[in-house]
Structures are given as C-alpha cells and as structure tokens.
Amino acid sequence: MGRSLATALPLDFFVDRHLTEPARWPVGLTAQKATIDAREARMQPCRGRVALVTGSSRGLGRVIARRLSEAGADVVVNYRKVGGRSEAQARALAKELVERGSRAVAIQADISQKESVTAMFQQIAAEHGRLDILVLNAARAPFKRVDELLTRDLLELIETNYLGNIYCMQQALPLMRGRPGHVVFISSLGSRFVLPSYPLGSMKAAMESLVKQWAAELQDRQITVNGVTAGLLKTDSLMVLRQYWPGVGRLPASAFVELDDVAAVVRFLCTDAARGIRGQNIVVDNGLCNDILHGSPAG
Ligand SMILES: NC(=O)c1ccc[n+]([C@@H]2O[C@H](COP(=O)([O-])OP(=O)(O)OC[C@H]3O[C@@H](n4cnc5c(N)ncnc54)[C@H](OP(=O)(O)O)[C@@H]3O)[C@@H](O)[C@H]2O)c1
C-alpha cells in the first residue's frame, strides 16, 4: 500500500478539482481534504478576511499588518501624511504583502477628518465589498502638560484619538454586517497610570471605556470588540519620548515589550478562536506593571 491516496494523486488534482468537484471525491480523500483544511485554518485563521489597520505605515501598526497578512487576511494599509517617508513606507509594505501572496493596498486617510474616513471606506467597499477586521491603531498627540495644551493641541488630541476611531467604527459596521468580525483598539499604559506630558493617556482611557460600550452594543452580532494595552515600545515615538522622559534611555531592555508580542495578541483577537473575549482590554507589557508594583512601597 505504501503511498497514501493523497500523495499518489498529481498536484493539479488538488489545485483544480478539489475546489470544484468535491462530490466526486473518494471517501478517503474527503478526509484528507478535511485534514488539509483544518491545518490551513490553524495556520491561516484569517484567510478570506479583509483587515484594515489604521496607521500601519510604520511602528506597531506595520507589524500588526504583517502578522494579519501572514494569518491569511487581505490587508488595507492606512497612513496619514501625503508624500514623504510615511507614504513611501505604506506603499512598500503593501507591495511586500502582495509579493508574499496577500491582496493588499495602501490607502491614505486622516482618521481625524470624517470625509477622509468616508472616502477610505468607499475605496475599501469598492475594492473588497466587505470588512472583517478593524484594528484601531493610529494615534497622534502632543507631549505636553495638560495646562500647556493649546486649543489646536486639544483638537488634535480628541479628533485623532477619540473621534477618528469612532468615525472608523461607524463606517466599518455596515461593511461587517452578517459575518463574524473583530475590532481591536490599541491602547497604552497611560490609560491607567500617570505618565508625564502624556495627555494621550486620557484619550486611551476614554477609548478603553468605549471598547466595553461597543462590545455590549454589538453583543447580539458576531462582532467582538477588545483593546490591547501595550507597554513601552521601541518605535519612532520613543525618540520623541526621550525628550520628555530623559530616564527612558536608562530603562533596562526588559522594560520594553516586543512589537511582535503585541501583534501576536492582536492577531489572536482577530480570529474566531477569540470569539468568547468581548469588551476586554488586555495588557501586553512584558510584565512592566508587575515590576512597578514590586518596586513600590506596597511591593
Ligand atoms: N510607542 C509606544 O511606546 C506605545 C506604547 C503603547 C501604545 N502605543 C500605541 O500604539 C499605537 C502605535 O504607536 P506607534 O508608536 O507605532 O506609532 P508611530 O510609530 O508614531 O506611528 C503612528 C502611525 O499612525 C499614523 N497616524 C497618525 N495619525 C494619523 C491619522 N490622523 N490618520 C491616519 N493615520 C495616522 C501614522 O501615519 P503618518 O506617519 O502618515 O502620520 C503612523 O502610521 C498607537 O495607538 C500608540 O498610542 C504606543
């Protein structure tokens, strides 16, 4: 008997007929196909899904976009700034994902502008006709004490980091109708700890609250909404951070969390295996919060 039925068949049998003529398969082959399908579903749990990652030209968003693409999703890479490095990086990422076999596209949109968000979702609807995964990653904020915030700082803070996410969600929901969907908001430890010159923390806290609200409102649909609260990351914003928290340069490597470790949790929350997790904000900080507590008088 030596070879199994599957290995005895030519490859084109699987490429062509296994998709089109299952009724004609021998019983053993049906089992083989089921095994292959199950393995593919494990390796690529987002296969056939369309994902939008806001602010994915660089930093954490870029890594999340790569991980979702590896999980089988078609990915929409979003960036804000027209021209320059960010746009070039977004286009390069979309090209890289296409070359690896994903369907990917880079779309410019400033999430703080409602019309810009509407135009991005019109493009997604025209291109894919659906959305299954929304990762609310984009963020942009001044590093200032609250009493130093100018009106334009306050507007940027709220329009990008609160309203912008709501605009995206409002546009995404109609494209997610009738199928399982996953929304993940990227938060930071500033939502729960006081960090100097970090007014963004108050927006993250508001959004973590909204994550729970959305999860409850969407309880009856197959859409999960969760947050991932990341610890310190080595991205472009670390350069800016150094100016305001000089001590950040002296922190041990263990104080930082790998971008990949955060992206892995986001990826999991975007799969059907995580359908029971709703309205949670999961901290992924390489244990930084625990360390802070150990170092405190209470620890
Ligand atoms: N860095 C950290 O230590 C840290 C820690 C915890 C949580 N986080 C969170 O993780 C997420 C990613 O942070 P990061 O450090 O990777 O950020 P980053 O390197 O500064 O990248 C930000 C990304 O968001 C985009 N973006 C900014 N404003 C936008 C807007 N209005 N519309 C569309 N896209 C916009 C940027 O595009 P352009 O380049 O075109 O502006 C860029 O692609 C953020 O939510 C952040 O708060 C970061």
The ligand as an SDF file (V2000), in Angstrom:
LIG
                    3D

 48 52  0  0  0  0  0  0  0  0999 V2000
    5.2410   53.7300   21.1390 N   0  0  0  0  0  0  0  0  0  0  0  0
    4.8720   53.2760   22.3210 C   0  0  0  0  0  0  0  0  0  0  0  0
    5.6870   53.1440   23.2780 O   0  0  0  0  0  0  0  0  0  0  0  0
    3.4510   52.8620   22.5410 C   0  0  0  0  0  0  0  0  0  0  0  0
    3.1140   52.2750   23.7610 C   0  0  0  0  0  0  0  0  0  0  0  0
    1.8130   51.8390   23.9650 C   0  0  0  0  0  0  0  0  0  0  0  0
    0.8480   52.0250   22.9880 C   0  0  0  0  0  0  0  0  0  0  0  0
    1.1960   52.6370   21.8250 N   0  0  0  0  0  0  0  0  0  0  0  0
    0.1340   52.8200   20.8280 C   0  0  0  0  0  0  0  0  0  0  0  0
    0.4260   52.0030   19.7080 O   0  0  0  0  0  0  0  0  0  0  0  0
   -0.1080   52.6200   18.5280 C   0  0  0  0  0  0  0  0  0  0  0  0
    1.0040   52.7500   17.5040 C   0  0  0  0  0  0  0  0  0  0  0  0
    2.0420   53.5160   18.0850 O   0  0  0  0  0  0  0  0  0  0  0  0
    3.4550   53.6930   17.3370 P   0  0  0  0  0  0  0  0  0  0  0  0
    4.4310   54.0860   18.3730 O   0  0  0  0  0  0  0  0  0  0  0  0
    3.6880   52.5280   16.4750 O   0  0  0  0  0  0  0  0  0  0  0  0
    3.1100   54.9950   16.4410 O   0  0  0  0  0  0  0  0  0  0  0  0
    4.0090   55.7080   15.3490 P   0  0  0  0  0  0  0  0  0  0  0  0
    5.2760   54.9840   15.1040 O   0  0  0  0  0  0  0  0  0  0  0  0
    4.0280   57.1500   15.7440 O   0  0  0  0  0  0  0  0  0  0  0  0
    3.0880   55.5300   14.0260 O   0  0  0  0  0  0  0  0  0  0  0  0
    1.8390   56.1220   14.0290 C   0  0  0  0  0  0  0  0  0  0  0  0
    1.0920   55.6760   12.8010 C   0  0  0  0  0  0  0  0  0  0  0  0
   -0.2090   56.2520   12.8560 O   0  0  0  0  0  0  0  0  0  0  0  0
   -0.4230   57.0300   11.6960 C   0  0  0  0  0  0  0  0  0  0  0  0
   -1.2940   58.1590   12.0140 N   0  0  0  0  0  0  0  0  0  0  0  0
   -1.1130   59.1460   12.9100 C   0  0  0  0  0  0  0  0  0  0  0  0
   -2.1500   59.9870   12.8840 N   0  0  0  0  0  0  0  0  0  0  0  0
   -2.9890   59.5070   11.9500 C   0  0  0  0  0  0  0  0  0  0  0  0
   -4.2360   59.9590   11.4540 C   0  0  0  0  0  0  0  0  0  0  0  0
   -4.8340   61.0720   11.9030 N   0  0  0  0  0  0  0  0  0  0  0  0
   -4.8430   59.2330   10.4820 N   0  0  0  0  0  0  0  0  0  0  0  0
   -4.2670   58.1000    9.9920 C   0  0  0  0  0  0  0  0  0  0  0  0
   -3.0890   57.6360   10.4350 N   0  0  0  0  0  0  0  0  0  0  0  0
   -2.4740   58.3490   11.3970 C   0  0  0  0  0  0  0  0  0  0  0  0
    0.9310   57.4600   11.2430 C   0  0  0  0  0  0  0  0  0  0  0  0
    0.8980   57.8180    9.8670 O   0  0  0  0  0  0  0  0  0  0  0  0
    1.8090   59.0640    9.3720 P   0  0  0  0  0  0  0  0  0  0  0  0
    3.2400   58.6250    9.5510 O   0  0  0  0  0  0  0  0  0  0  0  0
    1.4130   59.2190    7.9390 O   0  0  0  0  0  0  0  0  0  0  0  0
    1.4550   60.2170   10.2430 O   0  0  0  0  0  0  0  0  0  0  0  0
    1.7210   56.1750   11.5160 C   0  0  0  0  0  0  0  0  0  0  0  0
    1.4840   55.2420   10.5060 O   0  0  0  0  0  0  0  0  0  0  0  0
   -0.7010   53.9480   18.9790 C   0  0  0  0  0  0  0  0  0  0  0  0
   -2.0600   53.7980   19.2100 O   0  0  0  0  0  0  0  0  0  0  0  0
    0.0260   54.2190   20.2730 C   0  0  0  0  0  0  0  0  0  0  0  0
   -0.6940   55.0880   21.1390 O   0  0  0  0  0  0  0  0  0  0  0  0
    2.4690   53.0430   21.5590 C   0  0  0  0  0  0  0  0  0  0  0  0
  1  2  1  0
  2  3  2  0
  2  4  1  0
  4  5  1  0
  4 48  2  0
  5  6  2  0
  6  7  1  0
  7  8  2  0
  8  9  1  0
  8 48  1  0
  9 10  1  0
  9 46  1  0
 10 11  1  0
 11 12  1  0
 11 44  1  0
 12 13  1  0
 13 14  1  0
 14 15  2  0
 14 16  1  0
 14 17  1  0
 17 18  1  0
 18 19  2  0
 18 20  1  0
 18 21  1  0
 21 22  1  0
 22 23  1  0
 23 24  1  0
 23 42  1  0
 24 25  1  0
 25 26  1  0
 25 36  1  0
 26 27  1  0
 26 35  1  0
 27 28  2  0
 28 29  1  0
 29 30  1  0
 29 35  2  0
 30 31  1  0
 30 32  2  0
 32 33  1  0
 33 34  2  0
 34 35  1  0
 36 37  1  0
 36 42  1  0
 37 38  1  0
 38 39  2  0
 38 40  1  0
 38 41  1  0
 42 43  1  0
 44 45  1  0
 44 46  1  0
 46 47  1  0
M  CHG  2   8   1  16  -1
M  END
$$$$
